[in-house]
Amino acid sequence: MNSAQIPNLLTFARFGLALVSFVFLHQLTGAGDNPAKMESICFAAFWLYLIAVVTDFLDGLIARRYGWVSALGRVADPVVDKVLILGGMMFLAAAPFLTTPEDYGPVMPVWFVVLVMTREFLVTALRGLVESKGMSFAAEPVGKWKMVAQSAYVLILIGRVGMIPEFLHIPPLRLVCEPGFVVFLFWAVVGMTIWSGIDYSIRAARMLSKESPSS
């Protein structure tokens, strides 16, 4: 096996893990009246989703460290990332009974999924437009932190139902599952999603405005 293909193999492994985790999350829609079943489903989905998220950071790290960057990876990696994040959010949104203990309301409202999807379509379109002009439109740190926050939010929502803190015997982890923190993180992710979309839009506008006079 060509070592340079390791990042791509990790990307495709992430895609497979995402699909399997979705199989479990899909079962949540029919488990609303069975807490034990919900716990079992979320327990399995949590570990699959967590491994998938870890491979996202691992393949990027390996590709940059050894220079194993390929055209296939540049296309496949962001696509799989979108499938992982949006897929997890959609399946959680399809289980409206999944609420915080004090019933703050749905922890994954549909409007939020639409917001995230809109941001992803916008950035993809801007990247295509800028790069069609021969300019590079690499990911910004704000985009990476947005991905981290979104992944953490999905994992917390799944993990609190799957009783992951209790399984790991780490009581402090229960703090991130508290209703107040879940709500805080939700609005933080909303803010980061909007902020990153605006940041990419401003950056693309500046790049295109500099390119226009010479075109």
C-alpha positions as CSV (number, residue, x, y, z in Angstrom):
1,M,0.0,0.0,0.0
2,N,1.2,3.5,-0.9
3,S,1.8,5.3,2.4
4,A,0.7,8.6,0.8
5,Q,-2.8,7.1,0.6
6,I,-3.2,6.8,4.4
7,P,-5.0,10.2,4.7
8,N,-7.5,9.2,2.0
9,L,-8.1,5.7,3.6
10,L,-8.8,7.5,6.9
11,T,-11.3,9.8,5.1
12,F,-13.1,6.8,3.6
13,A,-13.0,5.0,6.9
14,R,-14.6,8.2,8.5
15,F,-17.4,8.0,5.9
16,G,-18.1,4.3,6.7
17,L,-18.1,5.0,10.5
18,A,-20.5,8.0,9.9
19,L,-22.9,5.8,8.0
20,V,-22.9,3.1,10.7
21,S,-23.5,5.7,13.4
22,F,-26.4,7.0,11.4
23,V,-27.9,3.5,11.3
24,F,-28.0,3.6,15.1
25,L,-29.2,7.2,15.3
26,H,-32.0,6.4,12.9
27,Q,-33.3,4.0,15.5
28,L,-33.8,6.9,17.9
29,T,-36.9,7.9,16.0
30,G,-38.7,4.8,17.2
31,A,-37.3,4.6,20.7
32,G,-38.9,7.6,22.3
33,D,-40.9,5.6,24.8
34,N,-38.1,3.2,25.8
35,P,-35.3,4.9,27.8
36,A,-33.2,1.8,28.0
37,K,-33.2,1.3,24.3
38,M,-32.3,5.0,23.8
39,E,-29.4,4.6,26.1
40,S,-28.1,1.5,24.2
41,I,-28.5,3.2,20.8
42,C,-26.7,6.4,21.9
43,F,-24.0,4.4,23.6
44,A,-23.0,2.6,20.4
45,A,-23.5,5.7,18.2
46,F,-21.3,7.8,20.5
47,W,-18.2,5.7,20.1
48,L,-18.7,5.3,16.3
49,Y,-19.2,9.0,15.9
50,L,-16.2,9.9,18.2
51,I,-13.8,7.6,16.2
52,A,-15.1,9.2,13.0
53,V,-14.4,12.7,14.4
54,V,-10.9,11.7,15.5
55,T,-10.0,10.4,12.0
56,D,-10.9,13.8,10.7
57,F,-8.2,15.5,12.7
58,L,-5.8,12.6,12.2
59,D,-5.9,12.4,8.4
60,G,-5.3,16.2,8.2
61,L,-2.4,16.0,10.6
62,I,-0.8,13.2,8.7
63,A,-1.3,14.8,5.3
64,R,0.3,18.1,6.4
65,R,3.1,16.5,8.3
66,Y,4.3,14.2,5.5
67,G,3.1,16.3,2.6
68,W,0.7,13.5,1.5
69,V,-1.9,16.0,0.1
70,S,-3.8,14.8,-3.0
71,A,-6.5,16.1,-5.3
72,L,-8.8,13.3,-4.1
73,G,-8.2,14.2,-0.5
74,R,-8.9,17.9,-1.1
75,V,-12.3,17.0,-2.6
76,A,-13.3,14.0,-0.4
77,D,-12.3,15.3,3.0
78,P,-14.6,18.3,3.1
79,V,-17.5,16.3,1.6
80,V,-17.2,13.6,4.2
81,D,-16.9,16.2,6.9
82,K,-20.2,17.7,5.8
83,V,-21.9,14.2,5.7
84,L,-20.6,13.5,9.2
85,I,-21.8,16.8,10.8
86,L,-25.0,17.4,8.9
87,G,-26.0,13.7,9.0
88,G,-25.6,13.6,12.8
89,M,-27.6,16.8,13.2
90,M,-30.4,15.6,10.9
91,F,-30.9,12.4,12.8
92,L,-31.0,14.1,16.1
93,A,-33.4,16.7,14.8
94,A,-35.6,13.8,13.7
95,A,-36.0,12.8,17.3
96,P,-37.8,15.8,18.8
97,F,-38.4,14.0,22.1
98,L,-34.7,14.2,22.8
99,T,-34.7,17.1,25.2
100,T,-32.6,18.3,28.1
101,P,-33.9,17.1,31.6
102,E,-35.5,20.4,32.5
103,D,-37.2,20.5,29.1
104,Y,-35.5,23.5,27.5
105,G,-36.9,22.2,24.2
106,P,-35.4,20.3,21.3
107,V,-31.6,20.2,21.6
108,M,-31.3,20.1,17.8
109,P,-34.0,22.3,16.2
110,V,-34.6,22.0,12.5
111,W,-33.9,25.7,11.9
112,F,-30.4,25.1,13.3
113,V,-29.7,22.3,10.9
114,V,-30.9,24.5,8.0
115,L,-28.5,27.3,9.2
116,V,-25.6,24.9,9.2
117,M,-26.5,23.5,5.8
118,T,-26.8,27.1,4.4
119,R,-23.4,28.0,5.7
120,E,-21.8,24.9,4.2
121,F,-23.4,25.5,0.8
122,L,-22.4,29.1,0.9
123,V,-18.7,28.4,1.7
124,T,-18.6,25.6,-0.9
125,A,-19.9,27.9,-3.6
126,L,-17.5,30.7,-2.6
127,R,-14.6,28.3,-2.6
128,G,-15.5,27.1,-6.1
129,L,-15.8,30.6,-7.4
130,V,-12.5,31.9,-5.9
131,E,-10.6,28.8,-7.0
132,S,-12.0,29.0,-10.5
133,K,-10.1,32.3,-10.7
134,G,-6.8,30.5,-10.0
135,M,-6.6,31.6,-6.3
136,S,-6.3,29.4,-3.2
137,F,-9.2,29.4,-0.8
138,A,-7.9,27.3,2.1
139,A,-9.8,26.7,5.3
140,E,-9.5,29.3,8.0
141,P,-8.9,28.7,11.7
142,V,-12.5,29.9,12.4
143,G,-13.8,27.1,10.2
144,K,-11.8,24.5,12.0
145,W,-13.0,25.7,15.4
146,K,-16.5,25.7,14.1
147,M,-16.1,22.0,13.1
148,V,-14.7,21.2,16.6
149,A,-17.6,23.0,18.3
150,Q,-20.3,21.3,16.1
151,S,-18.7,17.9,16.6
152,A,-18.5,18.4,20.4
153,Y,-22.1,19.4,20.5
154,V,-23.3,16.4,18.6
155,L,-21.2,14.1,20.8
156,I,-22.4,15.7,24.0
157,L,-26.1,15.2,23.0
158,I,-25.5,11.6,22.1
159,G,-23.2,10.9,25.1
160,R,-25.5,12.3,27.7
161,V,-28.3,9.9,26.6
162,G,-25.8,7.0,26.2
163,M,-24.6,7.6,29.8
164,I,-21.0,7.9,28.7
165,P,-19.8,9.8,31.8
166,E,-21.2,7.1,34.0
167,F,-19.6,4.4,31.9
168,L,-16.2,6.1,32.0
169,H,-16.6,6.7,35.8
170,I,-15.6,10.4,35.3
171,P,-18.2,12.4,37.3
172,P,-16.9,15.8,36.1
173,L,-18.0,14.9,32.6
174,R,-21.5,15.1,33.8
175,L,-21.0,18.9,34.0
176,V,-20.9,19.2,30.2
177,C,-24.2,17.3,30.1
178,E,-25.9,19.7,32.4
179,P,-28.9,21.6,30.8
180,G,-27.3,25.0,31.3
181,F,-24.1,24.0,29.6
182,V,-25.9,22.3,26.7
183,V,-27.9,25.5,26.0
184,F,-24.8,27.6,26.3
185,L,-22.9,25.4,23.8
186,F,-25.9,25.4,21.4
187,W,-25.8,29.2,21.2
188,A,-22.0,29.2,21.0
189,V,-22.2,26.9,18.0
190,V,-24.9,29.0,16.4
191,G,-22.7,32.1,16.8
192,M,-19.6,30.3,15.4
193,T,-21.5,29.0,12.4
194,I,-22.8,32.5,11.5
195,W,-19.4,34.1,12.3
196,S,-17.5,31.6,10.1
197,G,-20.0,32.1,7.2
198,I,-19.5,35.9,7.4
199,D,-15.7,35.6,7.7
200,Y,-15.5,33.4,4.6
201,S,-17.9,35.7,2.7
202,I,-15.8,38.8,3.5
203,R,-12.6,37.0,2.6
204,A,-14.0,35.8,-0.8
205,A,-15.3,39.3,-1.6
206,R,-11.9,40.9,-0.9
207,M,-10.1,38.3,-3.1
208,L,-12.6,38.6,-5.9
209,S,-12.5,42.4,-5.8
210,K,-8.7,42.4,-6.1
211,E,-8.9,39.9,-9.0
212,S,-11.6,41.9,-11.0
213,P,-9.5,44.8,-12.3
214,S,-6.9,42.6,-13.9
215,S,-9.5,40.2,-15.4
